[in-house]
Amino acid sequence: MKDTLATRLRMVRGRESRDEFAKKIGISPRALANYEYGERNPKGNTIAQICARLGVEISWLLSGVGPMYVTKPESAKTG
């Protein structure tokens, strides 16, 4: 499978239903389907919502480079 924004969006959604995931990020299920099938690209504010609400690294979502999720700086880690 080709590594595209569409495939990375499907990876982020995982096994969660399209309806629930779309609701979580504030878009319609149809819009999410269009993004996941590569028929349309999400706007910047939608990408920002996905990253902010789910802790996804924006550079990974857009390009596939780097870690999938934002990591806490060492000073913020507990333990």
Stockholm file with secondary structure:
# STOCKHOLM 1.0

chainA/1-79         MKDTLATRLRMVRGRESRDEFAKKIGISPRALANYEYGERNPKGNTIAQICARLGVEISWLLSGVGPMYVTKPESAKTG
#=GR chainA/1-79 SS CCCCHHHHHHHHHTTSCHHHHHHHHTSCHHHHHHHHTTSSCCCHHHHHHHHHHHTBCHHHHHHSCSCSBCCCCGGGCCC
#=GC SS_cons        CCCCHHHHHHHHHTTSCHHHHHHHHTSCHHHHHHHHTTSSCCCHHHHHHHHHHHTBCHHHHHHSCSCSBCCCCGGGCCC
//
